[in-house]
Amino acid sequence: MVRGKDIAAILAIVCGVSLIGNWIAVNIDPIKALPGMLILGLISLLGWWLSAILPWKLPSIVYISLIGILFTTPWTPGSEWILSHTNNANFLALCTPILAYAGISIAKDLDQFAKMSWKIAIVAMFVLSGTFIGSCIIAHVMLKITGKI
């Protein structure tokens, strides 16, 4: 079982790397982005904690997403303050540590991955292509509905 201290340490590392990535990628001062990164880290920690204590066995990302949505909706008091700070965190820069962690996670199970044979590569290509095409279709429909294209 993963302890809260471990999750907090991991989130601190990810937030630190994200601040550096944010600084390098989009030239936002880490001190300026720090409050937003702390907010994102606290939301993530709260979502993990809820997934650990609630009886419904849902992934923590569900709780993290719901908390993020709840905290940033216009009718939530303080949502403008949260948005003003989190807008300084470029979400593309946040992908760097997350993808690095995913790569490390896969690498530790590389022997099991190799046992899946070459067929897994074909399945992965179809999944990634389907996800990309599906996202493009949804984006196109939404842009048409909103009159942007």
Protein Blocks (a to p, Z undefined) as FASTA:
>chain_A
ZZfklmmmmmmmmmmmmmmmmmmmnopafklmmmmmmmmmmmmmmmmmmmmmpmbdcdfk
lmmmmmmmmmmgmklghklmmmmmmmmpcfklmmmmmmmmmmmmmmmmmmmmmmnojmlm
mmmmmmmmmmmmmmmmmmmmmmmmnopZZ
